[in-house]
């Protein structure tokens, strides 16, 4: 990143003035294709200076006129090109056009306008061949009321212009306007050199002499751009354009010298062997990732530490690498501090980024725990961040060391610590040894596969059991042998000696015949003295439908239809009961009324005429109950009571049991109904009064209906007794 001096340089470059000389054109025939010209209004000492942001006119800038010359500071000329009898104008590579029927210019819009150029008595007339408004002639002129050069018709404020062409033969000497170094920052080690290159613009400047210097010769020196790192520290290398004083700088960071001796270290089986002053390498346990962790470098490492090439040997129990990348161990009680070649401490800068710095605190402290002494993998855990370990990230950029959570990811390689104090690798297991997680694989009862029965050449081997094989330092391949019934199948036949541990092995079972099946899986090596491992296999095929699918819910009701016959209202005059069972529910079981068009309602009072009781759950008409997941509901009793029916007729309703299929809100796994039918036949409540003329009988018309009152009791025309109040 550029320092403050570079910012000042940039500002100086912007303010640098470059003067150019242009010669007055008095004869149009002297113009040549490719000439650079400026428009001038001599009386106002102004020349054209590029186009305004609107692109409709050319701005003006002041200039110095002498005789037939004009001197302009940092001009923006027009380039003219001949096309037949006309000329085209350009700003750089951008064509200058004229919009039809206007006086507006049109720059870099893909339109090139032909201009006629004539010169009379030193005055230039540049006429557009594209008509203006009302087909009027439009030409370049200088507008004194709004200083600018634009296309105009004749007017009092429009002044004639002159044309000046760039005079290559009479240009003043060019000065340097900018200077820059090839690098803004460099990191070197003591004794190293690097070359800086200074670029001065313009390239044809008259005086391009430069001076070199340093702000601290005890850290770094420079001679004609060659920088030499002297000692640890920071210095600024500067370069100056002698003629104009413009400068640029490069920051030099010098690190300590590093020993390039190539050494071989042993893997550390026992972390307690680390002592003060021991040299260590952080290596990777993953085959093919032959790197050790390097020294942190701000310029190249950024927020991680890159690995450097190393040579591993003897099953990664030794490493050969440059001692320059070794860390020095310092003990701090139960913690270990790692110091790099520059005296900095290995530490994280966040919970996922690793580097080294001068700060010594709890985050610069580590613990080392052995994971497996047989392959020397260790956990190098940070004391300041919980559960953060050093791994090699083998994903994409396969040489990055960083700190990660303790999870096991395929792209993270565990760490092996190689130390100068570690003894030669000893007591290694030279012969193979094996253990298995299970010595019996039992499928229990399984249903035969009918698909297999219809096509004996096809097997899906859907019923699988797995076990884990553990081993260490294999010297021979492991052969997997399957004996017994052909209903078993093992997808692994050979485990190579180069395999990693542990290995998961899958065994499959499939048949279409009912019966008991047994077999043996034998794991063996050719190494003398190693016992074979035998795993017993067993499965029983039972007839289809013998047991339910364990993944399906089960539901049943004792009846799907209930019939009631009522003669009159007797306060829950009829009660019936049914039972339901539900098990292995995967979603809540619901129970709701699902009414038909003939809902059971009392005609006059609209009272609910039916209630049910289901176990501990009470359901009322238009209500619902639910039965949560996690329980089995066996022979739950549901009591159905019919009441408050006063009108004869047939009534029907349904009770709906349902449960959604897993997370779907559309597909039902349980969808059952209980239909409830009620037939009501009501006898008349009106007495025969032929022999009893003493009764008081009155006919009333109430709300458009005929009501019969006898002895204070009211009846409808069907003879049904009417209640005056609800119960």
Buried (B, 14 or more C-beta within 10 A) or exposed (E): EBBEEBEBBBEBBEEBEBBBBBBBBBEBEEBEEEBBBBBBBBEBBBBBBBBBEEBBBBBBBEBEBEEBBBBBEEBBBBBBBBEEEBBBBBBEEBBBBBBBEBBBBBBBEEBBBBBBBEBEEBBBBBBBBBBBEEEEBBBBBBBBEEBBBBBBBEEEEBBBBBBBBBBEEEEEEBBBBBBBBBBBBBBBBBEBEBEBEBEBBEEEBEBBEBEBBBBBEEBBBBEEBEBBBBBBBBBBBBBBBEBBEBBBBBBBBBBBBBEEEEBEBBBBBBBEEBEEEBBBBBBBBBEEBBBBBBBBBEEEBEEBBBBBEBEBEEBBBBBBBBBBBBBBBBEBEEBBBBBBBBEBBBBBBEBBEBBBBEEBEEBBBBBBEBBEBBBBBBBBBBBBBEEBBBBBBBEEEBBBBBBBBEEEEEEBBBBBBBBBBBEEBEEBEEBBBBEBEEEEBEBEEBBBBEEBEEEEEEBEBEBBBEBEBEBBBBEBBBBBEBEBBEBBBBEBEEBEBEBEBEBEBEBBBBBBEEEEBBBEBEBBBEBEEBEEBBBBBBBBBBEEEEEEEEEEBEBEBEEEEBEBEBEBBEEEBBEBBBBBBBEBBBBEBBBBBEBEEEBBBBEBEEBBBBBBBBBEBEBEBEBEBEBEEEEEBEEBEBBBBBBBBBBBEEBBBBBBBBBBBEEEEEEBBBEBBBBBBBBBEBEEBBEEEEEEEEEEEEEEEEEEEEBBBBEEEBBBEEEBBBBEEEE
